[in-house]
């Protein structure tokens, strides 16, 4: 019998080369809190930018914390 995967159980499974996986931030509100903006800005503006680290999966939004911070700093090479 299979069980639904939760964000927390996915995070535990996503381990590469014996190292901890980067933290995944789930929900628009949580992503917004991380960078100091509201969920509407994340959905309507940030998620629509070319190269944005904010992705949608099954109607839920998520971002890898390290990619989000790099993007906002402009150090990921996707923005000028």
N, C-alpha and C positions, 0 to 999 in steps of 0.2 A: 504494500500500500504506500502510495506517495503522500508526502505532506507538502503543503504550500511553503515556499521559502519566504522568509521575512527579511527585511533589510539587515537586521543584526546577524542572522544566520548566514546570509550571503557574504557579509563582511568577514565572518570567521572562515568561510571557505576560500576566499580570494587571497590566498597566500602564494607568493612566488619565490622560488629559490630559498625557502626556509625563512624568508624575511616577512615581516608584517606588511600587509597590503596597505596601500594608501587609504586614508579614511574617506568613506563615501558619505556625503551629506545628502540626505533625502528630504524632500518637500521644498516648495518655494519659500515658505516662511523661514526654514532653517538656513537655506542658502542666503536669503536676504539678511538674516541676523549675522551671519558670518562676515558679511561685507558692509553692513550698516545701511541697508536699503530695505524697502518693502517688497512683499511678494509680487505685487503687480509690476514693479520695475523689473524684477527678475524674469517674469514670464513674458511681458510685453516688449521689453527692450533688450536685456542682456541675452536671453536665450535665442534671440533672432539675429544676433551679430555674427558675422562670418568668423569661424574659428572659436566660437564660444564653447567653454567647457561645460555649460549647462545643457543637459540632454533630457529627452523625454522617453520614457519606457512604459508602455501600458497606461498612459495617462498620468503617470507620476514623474516628477522632475527630480533629477539628481545631478551631483557634480562631485568629482574627486577633489578633495580639499587642496592638494598640492597644485593641481592644474588650475583651479579657481584662483588661488593666490598668485600664481605665476602670470595668469592672464590679466588680472587686475593691476599687477605691477608693470605689465608690458614686457616681461622678460621671457615670454614663451615664443616670440617670433611671429605671432599672428596679427599683431597690431603695430602701427607705426606711431 
